[in-house]
């Protein structure tokens, strides 16, 4: 079981991808408040507490602890040109090791940044890290059938449809069906 000593600092030509720090708390709350209506149809119902800085001060600490204990990797996406402004979130959660060696992927992108290829770039780079550095064999990602933009992203990244789950997740107060997909690491090896 491989686990790096330091959290990742990932980059692409246009983006920075990393865990948040305490200095990002204000910006995280701003991201979620600004995109609240846009993200609501695709996320669980959020309490008012979710949108305030106090919540995120504690969550940033929990995210680092979960990473250090090899339980999750919760990344924030920034543009290289504006490294202080969060434009997206990428979460790899529910880390399972032997014998499964798998995790679950979730993500969101600011409404104002849609259509620029940022998620393809950021998720693709993050997957490289999950496969090459953390040595996961499989990443599962699921999307609602009406969220074709998410389906297109996963297909572009090589995810394969594996099934259909009825009433899979409680999203925005309603049970939603999901299309189940996965991507496997062709270079996986026993540590």
Secondary structure, DSSP 4 states (H G I P E B T S, - for coil): ----SS--EEE-SSEEEE---GGGHHHHHHHHHHTHHHHHTTSPPPPGGGGSHHHHHHHHHHHHHHHHTTS-EEEEEEETTEEEEEEEEEEEEEEE-TTT-EEEEEEEE-GGGTTSSHHHHHHHHHHHHHHHTS--SEEEEEE-TT-HHHHHHHHHTT-EEEEEEEEEEEETTEEEEEEEEEEE-TT----
